[in-house]
Amino acid sequence: MTNQVIGRNMFHGYAGSYSRQPDTIIDTHPAGGAIAFGAGVVYGSNGVVRTAATGDTAAAFVGVAVREVKSATNYLNQNEGSYVQYDAVPVIKRGCVNVICQNGTPALDGDVYLRITANASFPNAVVGGFEAAADSTNSVKLTNAKWKGGKDANGVAEIRIMTTLHA
């Protein structure tokens, strides 16, 4: 039997994939518009969830849209997928989940920021995405989340949502 080496670092996986199952709370809500896998969501009107936007605060953060059953709809880019208006969106409200880190370098127990406003200085940073560095009033610091370590070569990192802010 020959030995095999995996390597020094394994990839985290895909954005929106939950990473540790114990002590996880996932709840389902209707989508109030297009929501990408791994996006930070807040409540909209009539109980829907939507991607975070300008004017939202850290207290409005509900959780992360996870890829529970639905698969990506783009064959050539399996790392990106989304929910559309009125889809059932599973939202992780407590536990660990993989997300794209758009800005900064995440570190163990580092602060997590949620982008609420686009900034031309960071053209690849989408609203509703997660970051390891503050961007003035364009992002809000989440009080109930921390990074679990660094990001992989694909920009995927793990965050831990420690407490639920909303039932």
Residue, then its C-alpha position, 0 to 999 in steps of 0.5 A: m500500500t502506497n502512502q498518499v499526501i493530501g497537503r499542508n492545507m485543505f480548502h474550506g469548501y464553498a461559501g454557504s456550506y456550514s462547517r460544524q454541526p453541533d450547536t447549530i441553529i438553521d431556520t428557513h425564511p422566504a427570500g425577499g429577492a436574490i440572495a447568494f449562498g454565503a451572504g449575510v441576511v437581514y429581515g425585510s418586510n412580511g417576514v422575508v429575508r434579504t441581503a444586507a443593504t445601506g442603512d442596516t445595522a449590526a443589530a439587524f443581522v439575522g444570519v448567513a444564507v446556507r446552501e442546504v439543498k439547492s445547488a448552483t445553477n451555473y454549471l461552469n461556476q459551482n462556487e456561486g449559487s443563489y436563491v431567487q424571490y420567494d425561495a425558501v432560504p435556510v439561514i444559519k443563525r448560530g454555528c459555524v459557516n464558510v463565507i467569502c472574505q472579501n477584504g482583509t485577512p481573517a484571523l482566529d477570533g478576529d472581528v467580522y464586518l458585514r458590507i452594507t454599502a458598495n465602495a469603488s475602492f473595493p470593486n470585488a466586494v459585494v454588499g452583504g459580504f463578509e470582511a476582516a477589516a472595517d471600511s468606515t461607514n460602508s461596513v458594520k462590525l458584527t457583535n455576535a460573530k468571529w473568524k475561526g482562522g485564515k482564508d484559503a486560496n479561494g478566499v473562503a474562510e469560516i466564521r462562528i455565529m456565537t449567539t442568535l440576535h433574532a428568534 
